[in-house]
Amino acid sequence: MSSVNGEHGSSSSLSSILSNDSEKNSVNDYIRNEGSKQEKNKRIGSLFFKDQNNNQKLRRVASAPNTKALNDANLGNSQYQFYGNSNENNNVKLSVPVRPVSEIKRSGTFKRTYSSNSIKIKRVEVGPSSFQKIKLLGKGDVGKVYLVKEKKTGKLYAMKVLSKKEMIKRNKIKRALAEQEILATSNHPFIVTLYHSFQSADYLYLCMEYCMGGEFFRALQTRPGKCLPEDDAKFYAAEVIAALEYLHLMGFIYRDLKPENILLHQSGHIMLSDFDLSKQSHPANMPGIVKNSSGNSPPTIDTKSCIAHLRTNSFVGTEEYIAPEVIKGCGHTSAVDWWTLGILIYEMLYGFTPFKGQNRNATFSNILKNEVCFPETAGAQTVSSLCKGLIRKLLCKDENRRLGSKAGASDVKAHPFFKSTQWALLRHTTPPIVPQQSFGTDAVNFRNIQESVSLDMEGEKVVINASGDNNPFEEFNSVTLHHDGDDDI
């Protein structure tokens, strides 16, 4: 599927000013200072703020808010108020401070900690020559992705190498900065992890987690009929929803959901990747709380409020996944992510997308004019009415009536189709597709791609201070991120 890419919006980046005492750059610096110095802090973009001593510090990386804590018996006497299905003022929408959930460690080989203070950022500890290039995993118009091995530790990574020359030529510099920011601030089991970012005179480098399971798209192509049973599609849709919920909570719209941008961990769980088309709200708002209509259920989180004021006119996305409002050019919001989720579920079930035409114009016309239809031929699998109902609500052409347009992921998760889904246990559940076991370096779950011009990483020298007049890559910073639990794997 071809991508349609317009101009990308601006993005802030990681700070290049790091304290000599690297431990002072941990995520919880912000947490310790937030209460007493909040009025004195001056925010710098979305990642860093200045404290009263004019020092830059990394902002807090938030986990999902703890809604259970907000449902305590003494809630009525607290500072929090709700909106939603209530006899009180339904028009008042008050946000609440983000509270991190308890740290949860994966069992077995998955011991990463996903909490608000589990990332420490330091000056970059590696360079291009620190890695041995093993195999080309993928390539695009401005760069390539290699399987590499760190010489010192023997650990395998996926190294995304972007050509500065091509990015300047194609006006894609801001996209690289946006991707680095999202990867550096995200801390979620279904989003690919960034470990190092650095640059040389000619290239930008993003050293990421190596997902041995390969592309989800390729896994789908190997299934009978290139599709999945309904329960399997539900599982992967749930993991995608969890990832989108987190991105929206952090103030990002993904905008390019498709099977090619979903990777499979060696365990079979999904990992979202490729964030160069993503857009951020500056600054991200606090999440709101929606009181459940049934008194027995805890309140839910409104992630839509985190990006409620973000509307962008960029014409970006992948042809068959583009939402109607993007084609119309009237601006779009986070609702585009729920449209693409509907297309993804449909493709997982039937092996093709619902609005594909003979050419781009025909596809766009179908998206704007046609309602979603479900195959009823003898070879098509039977899909439940609940699933069809979910897809119809996600593929509503009116973005204001689309499922997810009111309170974000909470709306989608509350649909009856996901009634049996145990959201808190997703990453502890065995996925429907367990990738072929790999020794790592064989990359058996990736296509064999020929490389016409090979990159000599040994000859590239890392550039630490890239500042200077008219340097478009000054904000791309050379940093190393340490994640709690990785050393236990």
C-alpha positions as CSV (number, residue, x, y, z in Angstrom):
1,M,0.0,0.0,0.0
2,S,1.4,3.4,-1.0
3,S,1.7,6.3,1.4
4,V,0.4,9.8,0.9
5,N,2.6,12.3,2.7
6,G,2.0,16.0,3.0
7,E,4.1,18.4,5.0
8,H,4.6,17.4,8.6
9,G,4.1,19.8,11.5
10,S,6.7,21.0,13.9
11,S,8.2,19.0,16.7
12,S,10.4,19.6,19.7
13,S,13.2,17.2,20.4
14,L,15.3,15.8,23.2
15,S,17.5,18.4,24.9
16,S,21.2,18.3,24.1
17,I,22.0,19.7,27.5
18,L,22.6,16.8,29.8
19,S,24.0,17.1,33.3
20,N,27.5,15.7,34.0
21,D,25.8,13.7,36.8
22,S,23.9,11.4,34.6
23,E,21.7,10.1,37.4
24,K,20.2,13.6,37.7
25,N,18.7,13.2,34.3
26,S,16.3,10.4,35.3
27,V,12.7,10.8,34.6
28,N,11.7,11.2,38.2
29,D,13.6,14.5,38.4
30,Y,10.4,16.2,37.3
31,I,8.3,14.2,39.7
32,R,10.4,15.4,42.7
33,N,10.2,19.0,41.7
34,E,6.7,19.2,40.2
35,G,4.8,20.0,43.4
36,S,6.9,22.8,45.0
37,K,8.2,24.4,41.8
38,Q,5.3,24.1,39.3
39,E,4.6,27.8,39.2
40,K,8.3,28.6,38.7
41,N,8.9,26.1,35.9
42,K,9.1,27.2,32.3
43,R,8.3,24.4,29.9
44,I,10.5,23.9,26.9
45,G,8.6,22.0,24.3
46,S,7.1,18.7,25.5
47,L,10.2,16.9,26.7
48,F,12.0,19.3,29.0
49,F,11.3,22.2,31.3
50,K,13.5,24.8,33.1
51,D,13.5,24.8,36.9
52,Q,14.1,27.8,39.1
53,N,17.8,27.4,38.6
54,N,17.4,27.5,34.8
55,N,18.4,23.8,34.4
56,Q,16.8,21.7,31.8
57,K,15.2,18.4,32.9
58,L,13.4,15.6,31.2
59,R,9.7,15.7,31.8
60,R,7.8,12.9,33.5
61,V,7.0,9.9,31.2
62,A,3.5,9.1,32.3
63,S,1.9,5.7,32.8
64,A,-1.8,5.2,32.4
65,P,-3.7,6.9,35.2
66,N,-4.9,4.8,38.0
67,T,-8.6,5.0,37.7
68,K,-9.3,2.6,40.6
69,A,-7.7,5.1,43.0
70,L,-10.0,7.8,41.8
71,N,-13.0,5.6,42.7
72,D,-12.3,5.5,46.4
73,A,-15.1,5.9,48.9
74,N,-14.0,9.4,49.9
75,L,-14.0,10.6,46.3
76,G,-17.0,12.8,47.0
77,N,-15.0,15.0,49.4
78,S,-12.0,15.2,47.2
79,Q,-10.9,17.8,44.6
80,Y,-11.9,15.5,41.6
81,Q,-15.2,15.8,39.7
82,F,-16.6,13.7,36.9
83,Y,-18.4,14.2,33.7
84,G,-20.4,11.9,31.6
85,N,-23.5,9.9,32.5
86,S,-24.5,11.8,35.6
87,N,-27.4,13.8,36.9
88,E,-25.1,16.7,37.6
89,N,-23.6,19.2,35.1
90,N,-22.7,17.1,32.1
91,N,-21.0,19.9,30.3
92,V,-18.2,20.4,32.8
93,K,-15.0,18.6,31.9
94,L,-12.4,18.6,34.5
95,S,-9.0,17.0,34.1
96,V,-7.1,15.2,36.9
97,P,-3.4,14.7,37.6
98,V,-1.9,11.6,36.0
99,R,-1.2,8.9,38.5
100,P,1.1,6.1,37.5
101,V,-0.1,2.5,37.8
102,S,2.0,0.1,39.9
103,E,5.1,-1.3,38.3
104,I,4.4,-4.6,36.5
105,K,7.2,-6.9,35.3
106,R,6.8,-9.5,32.6
107,S,7.3,-13.0,33.6
108,G,9.8,-15.3,32.0
109,T,11.8,-13.4,29.4
110,F,9.9,-10.2,29.7
111,K,11.2,-8.3,32.7
112,R,10.9,-4.8,31.4
113,T,9.4,-2.3,33.9
114,Y,6.8,0.0,32.4
115,S,6.4,2.8,35.0
116,S,6.8,6.5,35.2
117,N,10.3,6.5,36.5
118,S,11.9,3.4,34.8
119,I,13.8,5.3,32.1
120,K,17.2,7.0,32.7
121,I,18.6,9.2,29.9
122,K,22.3,9.7,29.6
123,R,24.9,11.0,27.1
124,V,25.3,8.7,24.2
125,E,27.5,5.7,25.0
126,V,27.9,4.3,21.5
127,G,28.6,5.3,17.9
128,P,28.3,3.7,14.4
129,S,31.5,1.8,14.8
130,S,30.1,0.2,18.1
131,F,27.9,-2.1,16.0
132,Q,28.4,-4.9,13.4
133,K,26.0,-4.8,10.5
134,I,24.4,-8.2,9.9
135,K,21.5,-7.8,7.5
136,L,19.3,-5.3,5.8
137,L,15.7,-5.6,7.2
138,G,13.9,-2.9,5.3
139,K,14.4,0.3,3.3
140,G,12.5,3.5,2.5
141,D,13.0,6.7,0.5
142,V,15.3,8.3,3.0
143,G,16.9,5.5,4.9
144,K,17.3,1.8,5.8
145,V,16.8,-0.5,8.8
146,Y,19.6,-3.0,9.6
147,L,19.9,-5.8,12.0
148,V,23.1,-5.0,14.0
149,K,25.0,-6.5,16.9
150,E,26.6,-4.4,19.5
151,K,30.3,-5.5,19.6
152,K,30.7,-5.0,23.3
153,T,27.6,-6.9,24.6
154,G,26.6,-9.1,21.6
155,K,23.1,-7.8,21.9
156,L,21.0,-7.5,18.7
157,Y,19.2,-4.3,17.7
158,A,17.3,-2.8,14.7
159,M,19.3,0.2,13.5
160,K,17.3,2.8,11.5
161,V,19.8,4.9,9.4
162,L,18.5,8.0,7.8
163,S,20.3,9.9,5.1
164,K,20.6,13.7,5.9
165,K,21.0,14.4,2.2
166,E,17.7,12.7,1.3
167,M,15.8,14.2,4.2
168,I,16.8,17.7,3.1
169,K,16.0,16.9,-0.5
170,R,12.5,15.5,0.4
171,N,11.8,18.0,3.2
172,K,11.5,15.2,5.9
173,I,13.7,16.6,8.6
174,K,10.9,17.4,11.0
175,R,9.6,13.9,10.7
176,A,12.9,12.4,11.9
177,L,12.8,14.8,14.9
178,A,9.2,13.8,15.6
179,E,10.0,10.1,15.5
180,Q,13.0,10.5,17.9
181,E,10.8,12.4,20.4
182,I,8.0,9.8,20.4
183,L,10.4,6.9,20.7
184,A,12.4,8.6,23.5
185,T,9.4,9.5,25.6
186,S,7.3,6.3,25.0
187,N,7.5,3.5,27.6
188,H,4.9,0.9,26.7
189,P,5.0,-2.9,26.0
190,F,3.3,-2.5,22.6
191,I,5.5,0.3,21.3
192,V,9.0,-0.4,20.0
193,T,11.8,0.7,22.4
194,L,14.5,3.2,21.6
195,Y,18.0,2.5,23.2
196,H,20.3,4.9,21.4
197,S,20.1,7.9,19.0
198,F,23.1,9.6,17.5
199,Q,24.3,11.2,14.3
200,S,27.3,11.3,12.1
201,A,28.1,13.9,9.4
202,D,25.9,12.2,6.9
203,Y,23.4,10.1,8.8
204,L,20.9,10.0,11.7
205,Y,20.8,6.7,13.7
206,L,18.0,5.3,15.8
207,C,19.0,2.1,17.6
208,M,15.8,0.3,18.6
209,E,14.5,-3.0,19.9
210,Y,14.9,-5.8,17.4
211,C,11.5,-7.5,16.9
212,M,12.4,-11.0,15.8
213,G,8.8,-11.8,14.7
214,G,9.0,-9.5,11.7
215,E,6.2,-7.5,10.1
216,F,2.6,-8.3,11.1
217,F,1.8,-7.7,7.4
218,R,4.1,-10.6,6.4
219,A,2.5,-12.8,9.1
220,L,-0.9,-12.1,7.7
221,Q,0.2,-13.0,4.2
222,T,1.2,-16.4,5.3
223,R,-2.2,-17.2,7.0
224,P,-4.9,-19.1,5.1
225,G,-6.8,-16.6,3.0
226,K,-4.4,-13.9,4.3
227,C,-6.8,-13.3,7.2
228,L,-7.4,-14.3,10.8
229,P,-10.3,-15.8,12.7
230,E,-12.5,-13.3,14.5
231,D,-11.1,-14.0,18.0
232,D,-7.5,-13.7,16.8
233,A,-8.3,-10.4,15.1
234,K,-9.9,-9.2,18.4
235,F,-6.8,-10.0,20.3
236,Y,-4.5,-8.0,18.0
237,A,-7.1,-5.1,17.8
238,A,-7.0,-4.9,21.6
239,E,-3.3,-4.6,21.7
240,V,-3.4,-1.9,19.0
241,I,-6.0,-0.1,21.0
242,A,-3.8,-0.2,24.1
243,A,-0.9,1.3,22.2
244,L,-3.1,4.0,20.7
245,E,-4.6,4.8,24.1
246,Y,-1.1,5.4,25.4
247,L,0.0,7.5,22.5
248,H,-3.1,9.7,22.8
249,L,-2.5,10.0,26.6
250,M,1.0,11.3,25.8
251,G,-0.5,13.8,23.3
252,F,0.4,12.1,20.0
253,I,-1.8,11.2,17.0
254,Y,-0.3,8.1,15.3
255,R,-1.8,8.7,11.8
256,D,-0.2,5.8,10.0
257,L,-1.7,2.6,11.4
258,K,-1.4,-0.3,8.9
259,P,-0.1,-3.9,9.1
260,E,3.3,-2.9,7.6
261,N,3.9,-0.6,10.6
262,I,3.1,-3.3,13.2
263,L,6.0,-5.5,14.2
264,L,5.8,-8.8,16.1
265,H,7.9,-9.4,19.2
266,Q,9.5,-12.8,19.4
267,S,6.7,-13.7,21.8
268,G,4.1,-12.8,19.2
269,H,2.8,-9.6,20.8
270,I,2.5,-6.5,18.6
271,M,4.9,-3.5,18.6
272,L,3.9,-0.3,16.9
273,S,6.7,1.3,14.9
274,D,7.4,4.1,12.3
275,F,6.3,7.3,14.0
276,D,7.5,9.8,11.4
277,L,3.9,10.8,10.4
278,S,2.8,11.2,14.0
279,K,1.7,14.6,15.2
280,Q,1.9,16.0,18.7
281,S,-0.2,18.4,20.7
282,H,1.8,21.2,22.3
283,P,1.4,20.9,25.1
284,A,-0.5,17.7,25.8
285,N,-3.5,18.3,28.1
286,M,-4.3,16.3,31.2
287,P,-6.7,13.3,30.7
288,G,-10.2,13.6,31.9
289,I,-12.4,11.2,33.8
290,V,-15.7,9.7,32.6
291,K,-18.0,8.3,35.2
292,N,-19.5,5.0,34.2
293,S,-23.3,4.9,34.0
294,S,-23.4,1.7,36.1
295,G,-22.5,2.5,39.6
296,N,-20.6,-0.7,40.1
297,S,-17.9,0.1,37.5
298,P,-14.9,2.3,38.1
299,P,-14.6,5.5,36.0
300,T,-12.7,5.5,32.8
301,I,-10.0,7.7,31.3
302,D,-10.8,10.2,28.6
303,T,-7.6,10.3,26.4
304,K,-9.4,12.5,23.8
305,S,-9.0,15.4,26.1
306,C,-5.2,15.1,26.0
307,I,-5.3,16.1,22.3
308,A,-8.6,17.9,22.2
309,H,-7.2,21.1,20.8
310,L,-5.0,19.4,18.1
311,R,-6.4,19.7,14.6
312,T,-4.0,19.5,11.7
313,N,-4.4,19.9,7.9
314,S,-1.5,17.7,6.8
315,F,-2.4,15.3,4.0
316,V,-0.7,12.1,5.3
317,G,-1.4,8.5,5.6
318,T,-1.6,5.3,3.5
319,E,-4.0,5.4,0.6
320,E,-6.4,2.6,1.6
321,Y,-6.4,3.7,5.3
322,I,-6.9,7.5,4.9
323,A,-9.9,8.9,6.7
324,P,-12.5,10.9,4.8
325,E,-11.7,14.2,6.6
326,V,-8.1,13.9,5.5
327,I,-9.2,13.5,1.9
328,K,-11.5,16.5,2.2
329,G,-8.7,18.6,3.6
330,C,-10.9,20.1,6.3
331,G,-8.4,19.2,9.1
332,H,-8.4,16.1,11.2
333,T,-8.0,15.0,14.9
334,S,-7.2,11.9,16.8
335,A,-10.4,10.4,15.3
336,V,-8.3,9.4,12.3
337,D,-6.6,6.7,14.4
338,W,-10.0,5.1,15.1
339,W,-10.9,5.1,11.4
340,T,-7.6,3.3,10.6
341,L,-8.3,0.8,13.4
342,G,-11.6,0.0,11.6
343,I,-9.8,-0.6,8.4
344,L,-7.1,-2.8,10.1
345,I,-9.8,-5.0,11.8
346,Y,-11.5,-5.4,8.4
347,E,-8.3,-6.4,6.7
348,M,-7.4,-8.8,9.4
349,L,-10.8,-10.5,8.9
350,Y,-11.1,-10.5,5.1
351,G,-7.5,-10.2,3.8
352,F,-8.2,-6.9,1.9
353,T,-9.4,-3.4,2.8
354,P,-13.0,-2.3,2.3
355,F,-12.6,0.7,0.0
356,K,-9.8,-0.3,-2.4
357,G,-10.4,0.9,-5.9
358,Q,-8.7,0.4,-9.3
359,N,-6.5,3.5,-8.7
360,R,-6.0,6.2,-6.0
361,N,-8.8,8.4,-7.1
362,A,-11.2,5.5,-7.2
363,T,-10.1,4.5,-3.7
364,F,-10.6,8.0,-2.4
365,S,-14.1,8.2,-4.0
366,N,-15.1,4.9,-2.3
367,I,-13.9,6.2,1.0
368,L,-15.9,9.4,0.7
369,K,-19.1,7.9,-0.8
370,N,-19.5,4.2,-0.1
371,E,-20.6,2.5,3.1
372,V,-18.6,-0.4,4.4
373,C,-19.8,-3.8,3.0
374,F,-19.1,-7.2,4.3
375,P,-18.4,-10.2,1.9
376,E,-21.1,-12.8,1.9
377,T,-19.6,-15.2,-0.6
378,A,-19.2,-18.8,0.1
379,G,-15.5,-18.5,0.8
380,A,-15.8,-15.5,3.2
381,Q,-15.6,-16.3,6.9
382,T,-18.6,-15.7,9.1
383,V,-18.2,-12.6,11.2
384,S,-20.4,-11.8,14.2
385,S,-22.9,-8.9,14.2
386,L,-21.1,-7.4,17.1
387,C,-17.8,-7.3,15.2
388,K,-19.6,-5.8,12.1
389,G,-21.2,-3.2,14.4
390,L,-17.9,-2.2,15.8
391,I,-16.4,-1.8,12.3
392,R,-19.3,0.3,11.1
393,K,-19.0,2.6,14.1
394,L,-15.2,3.0,13.6
395,L,-15.7,3.7,9.9
396,C,-18.4,6.4,10.4
397,K,-17.6,9.1,7.9
398,D,-18.6,11.8,10.3
399,E,-15.6,12.1,12.6
400,N,-17.8,13.7,15.4
401,R,-20.0,10.6,15.5
402,R,-17.2,8.1,15.0
403,L,-16.6,5.6,17.9
404,G,-13.7,7.1,19.9
405,S,-14.5,10.7,19.1
406,K,-15.9,11.4,22.5
407,A,-13.6,9.9,25.2
408,G,-11.0,8.2,23.0
409,A,-9.9,4.6,23.6
410,S,-12.4,4.2,26.5
411,D,-15.3,4.5,24.0
412,V,-13.8,1.7,21.9
413,K,-12.9,-0.6,24.8
414,A,-16.4,-0.3,26.1
415,H,-18.0,-1.7,22.9
416,P,-19.7,-5.0,23.5
417,F,-17.3,-6.7,21.0
418,F,-14.6,-6.4,23.6
419,K,-16.7,-7.5,26.6
420,S,-14.6,-10.6,27.2
421,T,-11.2,-8.9,26.7
422,Q,-9.1,-8.8,29.8
423,W,-7.2,-5.6,29.1
424,A,-4.9,-5.7,32.1
425,L,-3.7,-9.2,31.1
426,L,-3.1,-8.7,27.4
427,R,0.7,-8.9,27.5
428,H,0.5,-12.0,29.7
429,T,-1.7,-13.8,27.2
430,T,-0.2,-16.2,24.6
431,P,-0.8,-14.5,21.2
432,P,-2.6,-16.3,18.4
433,I,0.5,-16.2,16.1
434,V,3.8,-17.2,17.7
435,P,6.6,-16.4,15.2
436,Q,9.0,-19.0,13.9
437,Q,11.7,-19.4,16.5
438,S,14.8,-17.5,15.4
439,F,18.4,-17.6,16.6
440,G,18.4,-13.8,16.0
441,T,21.0,-13.3,13.4
442,D,19.2,-15.5,10.9
443,A,16.2,-13.1,10.7
444,V,14.0,-15.9,9.4
445,N,10.8,-13.8,9.8
446,F,12.1,-11.0,7.5
447,R,12.2,-10.8,3.7
448,N,15.5,-11.1,1.9
449,I,16.3,-7.6,0.6
450,Q,19.2,-6.8,-1.7
451,E,21.3,-3.8,-0.9
452,S,22.6,-2.0,-3.9
453,V,24.8,0.5,-2.0
454,S,26.2,-0.8,1.3
455,L,26.6,1.6,4.3
456,D,30.1,1.5,5.9
457,M,29.2,2.1,9.5
458,E,32.8,1.5,10.5
459,G,33.9,4.7,8.7
460,E,31.2,6.9,10.3
461,K,32.2,9.0,13.3
462,V,29.5,10.1,15.8
463,V,28.9,13.9,16.1
464,I,28.1,14.8,19.6
465,N,27.6,18.6,19.3
466,A,25.8,19.2,16.0
467,S,24.9,22.8,16.8
468,G,25.7,25.6,14.4
469,D,24.3,28.2,12.1
470,N,21.7,26.8,9.7
471,N,22.1,23.2,10.9
472,P,18.7,21.6,10.4
473,F,19.7,18.6,12.5
474,E,20.8,20.5,15.6
475,E,17.8,19.3,17.6
476,F,18.5,15.6,16.9
477,N,20.3,14.6,20.0
478,S,22.9,11.9,20.8
479,V,21.5,10.1,23.8
480,T,21.4,6.6,25.4
481,L,18.3,5.5,27.3
482,H,18.4,2.8,30.0
483,H,15.2,0.9,30.8
484,D,14.8,-0.8,34.1
485,G,14.7,-4.6,33.7
486,D,16.5,-4.9,30.5
487,D,19.7,-6.1,32.2
488,D,17.7,-9.1,33.5
489,I,16.8,-10.5,30.1
